[in-house]
């Protein structure tokens, strides 16, 4: 007979549903940092292509004109904006500002709302 409780494996969707909003913002902050790190060489390559000669700029426009590439770039834009907004929130938390439970929850929801809103506005403007 087993007397110890064994650890329970939680799948990621179950884990995310169990987390409070500040925990989700924290995980998304880390994920957005990874996305930005991985996409940095691609973004630098696109920047280099846009600043080259007229022929390279035309090929750049053709690549970026693809709807799938546009969606990927909007995803990278969200990662940048979310990482920025959550980073500012974490700087305030490091300075011991907004540590109360209700304030933490409100600022986490604000980070999600602001980053998604800015992504929507800038994504539509840049599409």
Secondary structure as UniProt FT lines:
FT   HELIX           12..18
FT   HELIX           21..50
FT   HELIX           54..64
FT   HELIX           67..94
FT   TURN            95..96
FT   HELIX           101..126
//
